């Protein structure tokens, strides 16, 4: 039996089989090409989903009426205070005079110590009690070094809001206590189970003129319009001017102005316009490229979105369309320009519209029943939500890829069987040819023996 194809016959059996199998494999090549195409389409639909989702996210900044009624608060002198406005604020101007800002209560020991790590304080069992606003905790300082006392205070599980530190001056090391928070509620006192080894003194100064430092000296004091006085324990004040947070910085006078935040509205609308233009560019690029086979669906998608913009809102004050508030479109039916249909924003026209009828502008975008944003959210949801249009397209493509894989496996098995059959048949032929060659050679030898020899 000849084990090497072609050895007996001299034919290149391996090459012949390879060429015949290659012909049979051509459908596999076509399947691979189709699969690459389907994968490219799935990727393209992913890009489309991403662009649509980004556009959908841009709607969040213009999807409620309050987005268009936002207010901003500012200070004429940021060295005195800064301010921000919440949704409950109202337009207005206020003169604020900060007489003093709130302080943390600070205590320093009059007693000083030669070092922080070797000299011990008091006797075993002696304790220090620190009290703030009726709450207290104990520190067993007896027999401890200054550094150990500091750490015991800071690491105490019952600490009421005090931080200890060590100051070293020309005389030695001293223990400092500082309230973590400002205001009279955090005024601290100390008491001892034995003799006072620290002799704390208040480091704050008298600010209310009563010749002593009391809890009241820690509070911030400000006046509004020179008439109303407000005393607060924090430098972050949220309850003097409704809806406005005031952050005190230093004593002085500054004007607080609360007004409509048109810049924020402009930014949100511009973000919306830019996101729409990105979606439009993506749709058209895919329609002319990776998703050209599904161009009709992408045409329909673009038209659905555009129809939302073209639907006027009736009974809405001064404005019934976003094209009346500074938004414009370059769309021309059948236009070939790549920018055809993109949106533009005229900021000055938008500002005029906001100043003319802010509620009408807000309703154009965010009216719950007829506004542009709820309609767009509904349309976009049909595209990108679970089991929406894009899910349907990608699911269909994945099924076709699965079908290709099944066909590939079946075809591969058939080709492998075909190749094995060819090799078997060619091997049999090769063996037969080899046998015939042996027989032929034998006959030739025998015939040559039968030929008469010539007489000389």
C-alpha positions in Angstrom: 0.0 0.0 0.0 1.4 3.4 -1.0 1.1 5.8 2.0 2.3 9.0 0.3 -0.1 10.5 -2.2 1.3 10.4 -5.8 4.4 8.4 -4.9 3.3 5.5 -7.0 1.9 7.4 -10.0 4.1 10.4 -9.9 1.0 12.7 -9.9 0.9 15.7 -7.4 -2.1 14.2 -5.6 -1.8 16.6 -2.6 -2.0 19.6 -4.9 -4.9 18.2 -6.9 -6.8 17.5 -3.7 -6.0 20.9 -2.3 -7.3 22.6 -5.4 -10.5 20.6 -5.5 -11.1 21.3 -1.8 -10.4 25.0 -2.4 -13.2 25.1 -4.9 -15.6 23.5 -2.4 -14.4 26.1 0.2 -15.5 29.1 -1.8 -18.9 29.2 -0.1 -17.1 29.4 3.3 -15.3 32.5 2.0 -18.6 34.1 1.1 -20.0 33.2 4.5 -17.0 34.8 6.2 -17.4 38.0 4.1 -21.1 38.1 5.0 -20.3 37.7 8.7 -17.7 40.6 8.6 -20.4 42.7 7.0 -23.0 41.9 9.6 -20.5 42.5 12.4 -19.7 45.9 10.9 -23.4 46.7 10.8 -23.8 45.7 14.5 -20.9 48.1 15.3 -22.5 50.8 13.3 -25.8 50.4 15.1 -23.8 50.7 18.3 -22.4 54.0 17.2 -25.9 55.2 16.3 -27.2 54.1 19.7 -24.4 56.0 21.4 -25.1 59.2 19.5 -28.8 58.9 20.1 -28.3 58.2 23.8 -26.0 61.3 24.1 -28.7 63.4 22.4 -31.2 61.9 24.8 -29.0 62.8 27.8 -28.7 66.4 26.5 -32.5 66.7 27.0 -32.1 66.4 30.8 -30.9 70.0 31.1 -34.0 71.4 29.4 -36.7 68.8 30.3 -38.3 70.6 33.3 -39.8 74.0 33.6 -37.5 74.8 36.5 -34.5 74.5 34.2 -35.7 77.7 32.5 -36.5 79.5 35.7 -33.1 79.0 37.4 -31.7 81.9 39.3 -28.2 82.9 40.0 -26.9 84.7 43.1 -23.7 86.8 43.1 -21.8 89.0 45.4 -20.3 92.4 44.4 -17.3 91.7 46.6 -16.2 88.0 46.8 -13.8 88.9 49.6 -16.8 89.5 51.9 -19.1 86.6 50.8 -20.0 84.4 47.9 -23.5 83.2 47.2 -25.6 80.6 45.2 -29.3 80.4 44.5 -31.6 77.4 44.8 -35.0 76.7 43.2 -36.9 78.5 45.9 -35.0 81.8 45.6 -36.6 85.0 44.2 -35.2 87.8 42.3 -33.9 90.7 44.4 -31.0 92.9 45.5 -29.8 93.1 49.1 -27.1 95.0 50.8 -25.3 92.7 53.3 -22.9 93.9 55.9 -20.8 91.2 57.6 -19.9 92.5 61.0 -17.9 89.3 61.8 -17.6 85.8 60.6 -18.1 82.7 62.8 -15.0 81.3 64.5 -13.9 78.0 66.0 -13.3 78.2 69.7 -9.6 77.8 70.5 -7.9 77.1 73.8 -4.2 77.2 74.6 -2.5 76.0 77.8 -0.7 78.6 79.9 1.3 75.8 81.3 4.2 74.6 79.2 6.3 71.5 79.2 9.9 70.9 78.5 9.3 68.2 75.9 6.4 66.2 74.4 7.6 62.6 74.7 9.3 62.0 78.1 7.9 64.4 80.7 4.7 63.0 82.2 1.8 65.1 83.4 0.0 64.6 86.8 -0.5 61.3 88.5 -2.0 58.1 87.5 -5.8 58.2 87.4 -6.3 61.9 86.9 -8.7 63.0 84.2 -9.6 65.9 82.0 -13.2 66.5 81.0 -13.9 68.5 77.8 -17.5 69.8 77.4 -19.2 71.4 74.4 -22.9 72.4 74.3 -23.7 70.0 77.2 -21.8 67.0 75.8 -18.6 65.9 77.3 -15.9 63.3 77.2 -13.1 62.3 79.6 -9.4 61.9 78.9 -7.1 60.1 81.4 -4.0 62.3 81.2 -2.5 61.3 84.5 1.0 59.8 84.0 0.9 60.5 80.2 3.2 62.7 78.1 2.0 65.7 76.2 2.0 63.8 72.9 0.1 60.9 74.5 -2.6 63.3 75.8 -2.9 64.9 72.4 -3.5 61.5 70.8 -5.9 60.4 73.5 -8.1 63.4 72.9 -8.0 63.1 69.1 -8.6 59.3 69.1 -11.3 59.3 71.9 -14.5 57.5 70.7 -16.5 60.0 72.7 -14.8 63.1 71.2 -17.5 65.8 70.9 -15.7 67.7 68.1 -12.4 68.9 69.4 -8.9 68.6 67.8 -5.8 68.7 70.0 -2.4 69.9 68.7 0.9 70.9 70.2 2.6 74.3 69.9 6.2 74.9 70.8 7.2 78.5 71.6 10.3 80.0 73.3 9.2 78.7 76.7 8.3 75.1 75.8 5.5 73.0 74.4 1.9 73.8 75.0 -1.4 71.9 74.3 -3.9 73.6 72.0 -7.6 72.6 71.7 -9.7 73.8 68.7 -13.4 73.1 68.1 -14.0 71.4 64.8 -17.0 73.6 64.0 -17.7 77.2 64.3 -20.3 79.1 66.5 -21.5 79.4 70.0 -22.7 75.8 70.2 -19.1 74.7 70.0 -17.8 76.8 72.9 -15.7 74.5 75.0 -14.9 74.3 78.7 -12.5 72.1 80.7 -12.6 70.6 84.2 -10.4 68.2 86.1 -10.6 65.4 88.7 -7.5 66.9 90.4 -5.3 70.0 90.1 -5.4 71.7 86.7 -2.1 70.9 85.0 -2.8 72.9 81.8 -4.5 76.2 82.8 -6.2 76.7 79.4 -7.0 80.2 78.2 -9.2 81.3 75.3 -7.3 82.3 72.2 -10.3 84.0 70.6 -10.8 87.8 71.1 -13.7 89.7 72.5 -15.8 90.8 69.6 -19.0 92.0 71.1 -17.5 94.5 73.5 -18.6 92.9 76.8 -14.9 92.7 78.0 -14.8 88.9 78.0 -14.8 86.1 75.5 -18.1 84.2 75.7 -19.8 81.7 73.4 -21.5 84.6 71.6 -18.2 85.9 70.3 -18.0 82.8 68.1 -21.1 83.5 66.1 -21.3 85.3 62.8 -23.2 88.6 62.7 -24.5 90.2 59.6 -27.1 92.9 58.8 -29.4 93.0 55.8 -30.1 96.4 54.2 -28.8 98.1 57.4 -32.0 97.1 59.2 -32.2 93.4 60.0 -29.6 91.6 62.0 -28.9 87.9 61.7 -26.7 85.9 64.1 -25.6 82.5 63.0 -23.2 79.9 64.2 -21.9 78.9 60.7 -20.3 80.9 57.9 -22.5 78.9 55.5 -25.9 80.6 55.9 -29.0 79.2 54.1 -31.9 80.7 56.1 -31.4 84.5 55.9 -32.4 85.2 52.2 -34.8 82.4 51.2 -33.4 80.0 48.7 -29.9 81.6 48.8 -26.8 80.1 50.3 -24.4 82.7 51.6 -20.8 81.8 52.4 -19.1 84.4 54.6 -15.5 85.1 54.0 -14.6 88.3 56.0 -16.1 91.4 57.6 -17.3 94.0 55.1 -20.2 95.2 53.0 -21.2 93.7 49.6 -24.3 93.6 47.5 -26.2 90.3 47.0 -27.9 90.1 43.6 -30.4 87.3 42.7 -31.4 87.3 39.1 -32.5 84.9 36.3 -29.7 82.7 35.1 -30.0 83.2 31.3 -26.4 82.0 30.8 -27.3 78.5 32.2 -30.4 78.3 29.9 -28.3 79.4 26.9 -25.7 76.7 27.7 -28.3 74.0 28.0 -30.0 74.9 24.7 -26.7 75.1 22.9 -25.8 71.7 24.3 -29.1 70.4 23.0 -28.5 71.9 19.5 -25.0 70.5 19.4 -26.1 67.0 20.4 -28.8 67.0 17.7 -26.3 68.1 15.0 -24.0 65.2 16.1 -26.9 62.8 15.8 -27.8 64.1 12.3 -24.1 63.8 11.2 -23.9 60.2 12.6 -27.2 59.1 10.9 -26.1 60.5 7.5 -22.6 59.1 7.7 -23.9 55.6 8.6 -26.6 55.8 5.9 -24.0 56.5 3.3 -21.5 53.9 4.7 -21.9 50.9 7.0 -25.7 51.0 7.1 -26.3 51.9 3.4 -28.3 48.6 3.1 -30.7 50.0 5.7 -30.8 53.6 4.3 -34.6 53.7 4.4 -34.8 53.1 8.1 -32.3 55.8 8.8 -34.2 58.3 6.5 -37.3 57.5 8.5 -35.4 58.0 11.8 -34.2 61.4 10.7 -37.6 62.5 9.5 -39.3 61.3 12.8 -37.0 63.5 14.8 -37.4 66.5 12.5 -41.1 66.2 12.6 -41.0 66.9 16.4 -39.3 70.2 15.8 -41.9 71.1 13.2 -44.9 70.6 15.4 -46.0 74.0 16.9 -47.2 74.3 20.4 -50.6 76.1 20.4 -51.8 78.4 23.2 -48.4 79.0 24.5 -48.0 82.7 25.0 -45.6 84.6 22.8 -44.0 81.5 21.1 -45.3 78.4 19.5 -42.1 77.0 17.9 -38.4 76.9 18.9 -37.7 78.5 15.5 -39.1 81.7 17.0 -36.7 81.9 19.9 -33.3 81.9 18.1 -33.1 78.3 16.9 -32.9 78.0 13.1 -32.5 75.1 10.6 -30.8 75.0 7.3 -33.0 72.2 6.1 -33.9 72.2 2.4 -35.9 69.3 0.9 -33.5 67.4 -1.3 -30.6 69.5 -0.3 -27.2 67.9 -0.9 -25.2 69.9 1.6 -23.8 67.8 4.5 -25.0 70.5 6.8 -28.5 70.4 5.4 -31.0 70.3 8.3 -28.6 71.1 11.1 -29.7 73.5 13.9 -28.1 76.8 14.8 -28.6 79.0 17.9 -28.7 82.8 17.9 -27.9 83.6 21.5 -29.1 87.2 21.4 -32.4 86.1 20.0 -32.8 83.5 22.7 -32.0 86.1 25.4 -34.6 88.4 24.0 -37.2 85.6 24.0 -36.3 84.7 27.6 -36.7 88.4 28.7 -40.0 88.7 26.7 -41.8 85.5 27.9 -39.6 83.1 29.8 -42.6 80.8 30.7 -43.5 80.5 27.0 -39.9 79.5 26.2 -39.9 77.0 29.0 -43.2 75.4 27.9 -41.9 75.0 24.3 -39.3 72.6 25.6 -40.7 71.2 28.8 -44.5 71.3 28.9 -45.4 67.8 30.1 -48.1 67.2 27.5 -47.0 69.1 24.4 -43.4 70.2 24.9 -40.6 69.4 22.5 -38.6 67.4 25.1 -41.3 64.8 26.1 -42.0 64.2 22.4 -38.4 63.7 21.6 -37.9 61.4 24.6 -40.8 59.3 23.3 -39.3 59.1 19.7 -35.8 58.4 20.9 -37.0 55.8 23.4 -38.5 53.9 20.4 -35.0 53.9 18.9 -32.7 53.1 21.9 -34.8 51.5 24.6 -34.8 47.8 25.3 -36.5 46.0 22.4 -36.6 49.2 20.4 -35.7 49.7 16.8 -31.9 49.4 17.2 -32.3 46.3 19.4 -34.5 44.8 16.7 -31.9 45.5 14.0 -29.0 44.1 16.0 -31.0 41.0 17.2 -31.8 40.3 13.5 -28.1 40.6 12.5 -27.0 38.4 15.4 -29.5 35.7 14.3 -28.0 35.9 10.8 -24.5 35.5 12.3 -25.7 32.5 14.3 -27.1 31.0 11.1 -23.8 31.6 9.3 -22.0 29.7 12.1 -24.4 26.8 11.8 -23.9 26.7 8.0 -20.1 27.0 8.4 -20.0 24.1 10.8 -22.1 22.0 8.5 -20.2 23.0 5.4 -16.8 22.4 7.2 -17.9 18.9 8.1 -19.0 18.2 4.5 -15.7 19.6 3.1 -13.6 17.5 5.5 -15.5 14.4 4.4 -15.1 15.4 0.8 -11.3 15.9 1.3 -11.0 12.5 3.0 -12.9 10.8 0.2 -10.7 12.4 -2.5 -7.6 11.3 -0.7 -8.9 7.8 -0.4 -9.9 7.6 -4.1 -6.6 9.2 -5.3 -4.7 6.8 -3.0 -6.5 3.9 -4.5 -5.8 5.2 -8.0 -2.2 5.8 -7.1 -1.9 2.3 -5.8 -3.5 0.9 -9.0 -1.2 2.9 -11.3 1.8 1.8 -9.3 0.7 -1.8 -9.7 0.1 -1.4 -13.4 3.6 0.2 -13.8 5.2 -2.8 -12.0 3.2 -5.2 -14.3 4.2 -3.2 -17.3 7.8 -3.2 -16.4 7.7 -7.0 -15.9 6.1 -7.6 -19.3 8.6 -5.4 -21.0 11.4 -7.3 -19.5 9.8 -10.6 -20.6 9.2 -9.4 -24.1 12.8 -8.3 -24.4 13.9 -11.8 -23.5 11.8 -13.3 -26.3 13.3 -11.2 -29.1 15.8 -13.3 -31.3 19.4 -12.5 -31.0 21.2 -11.7 -34.3 24.0 -14.0 -35.6 27.3 -12.5 -36.1 
